[in-house]
């Protein structure tokens, strides 16, 4: 199923995080960015915070799901950890509409 939305990627805001057994965090969300689009090649859990540490009880992002749009604040980071033994990458990019 194709997801239609009114969001456009913001050039220069993309990041790719490796999904693994330990939580890893992104760089800080840049000024002026209030939404990010998340997509994953492996099932994972994500947390958004100033100093996030993702756990298995945080938001689940499934590789089979369409990308998710998440509200963020400039300066926050996104952390990711694997779901079960899943591996892959989490891609995040700032979006605007």
Helices and strands as residue ranges (DSSP letters): E 8-9, E 15-19, E 24-25, E 35-40, E 44-49, E 59-61, E 68-71, E 77-82, E 88-96
